[in-house]
Amino acid sequence: MILTDIQPYKFVTVREFCEKFQSFHIGQKLGDEFGVHFDKSKSHHAALTTRSYGVSKKELLKACSAREFLLMKSLS
């Protein structure tokens, strides 16, 4: 690359960036893919969680307690 080929930076607004990306072939392909709704009947029943967290409250408490215990142990 020759230094004279380098162009100065130009500020691009979010709107302009979105328009350019959507006109690009990758943006169009992504738009087409996201436009199709996900068919839950074709996926494995255990692939998606039905709870807000992937683990139960008991498991979260157990993991946090173990982490805190290790922290206290390392500080003593």
C-alpha positions as CSV (number, residue, x, y, z in Angstrom):
1,M,0.0,0.0,0.0
2,I,1.3,3.4,-0.9
3,L,0.8,6.2,1.7
4,T,-0.9,8.5,-0.9
5,D,-3.7,5.9,-1.3
6,I,-4.8,6.4,2.3
7,Q,-8.0,8.5,2.6
8,P,-8.7,10.6,5.7
9,Y,-11.3,9.3,8.1
10,K,-14.9,10.5,7.6
11,F,-17.6,10.6,10.3
12,V,-20.5,8.3,9.5
13,T,-23.8,8.6,11.2
14,V,-25.6,5.6,12.5
15,R,-28.4,6.1,10.0
16,E,-26.0,6.3,7.1
17,F,-24.1,3.2,8.4
18,C,-27.4,1.2,8.6
19,E,-28.4,2.2,5.1
20,K,-25.1,1.2,3.6
21,F,-25.0,-2.1,5.5
22,Q,-28.6,-3.0,4.5
23,S,-27.7,-2.2,0.8
24,F,-24.6,-4.5,1.1
25,H,-25.2,-8.1,0.1
26,I,-24.4,-9.4,3.6
27,G,-26.9,-7.0,5.2
28,Q,-29.6,-8.1,2.7
29,K,-28.9,-11.8,3.4
30,L,-29.1,-11.2,7.2
31,G,-32.4,-9.3,6.7
32,D,-33.8,-12.2,4.8
33,E,-32.7,-14.7,7.4
34,F,-34.1,-12.7,10.3
35,G,-37.4,-12.1,8.5
36,V,-38.3,-15.8,8.8
37,H,-39.8,-16.8,12.1
38,F,-38.1,-19.5,14.1
39,D,-39.9,-22.9,13.9
40,K,-39.8,-24.3,17.4
41,S,-41.2,-27.7,16.2
42,K,-37.9,-28.4,14.2
43,S,-35.6,-27.8,17.2
44,H,-34.7,-30.1,20.1
45,H,-36.9,-29.6,23.1
46,A,-33.9,-29.1,25.4
47,A,-32.1,-26.7,23.1
48,L,-34.0,-23.6,24.4
49,T,-34.6,-22.8,28.0
50,T,-38.1,-22.0,29.2
51,R,-36.8,-20.2,32.4
52,S,-35.4,-16.7,32.7
53,Y,-32.1,-18.3,33.9
54,G,-30.5,-21.5,32.6
55,V,-30.1,-22.8,36.1
56,S,-32.3,-23.0,39.2
57,K,-31.9,-20.7,42.2
58,K,-30.5,-23.5,44.2
59,E,-27.7,-24.1,41.7
60,L,-27.0,-20.3,41.6
61,L,-26.7,-20.2,45.3
62,K,-24.5,-23.2,45.4
63,A,-22.1,-21.7,42.7
64,C,-22.0,-18.3,44.4
65,S,-21.4,-19.8,47.8
66,A,-18.5,-21.9,46.4
67,R,-17.0,-18.8,44.8
68,E,-17.3,-16.8,48.0
69,F,-15.8,-19.7,50.0
70,L,-12.8,-19.8,47.7
71,L,-12.4,-16.0,47.9
72,M,-12.5,-16.1,51.7
73,K,-10.0,-19.0,51.7
74,S,-7.6,-17.2,49.5
75,L,-7.7,-14.0,51.6
76,S,-7.0,-15.7,54.9
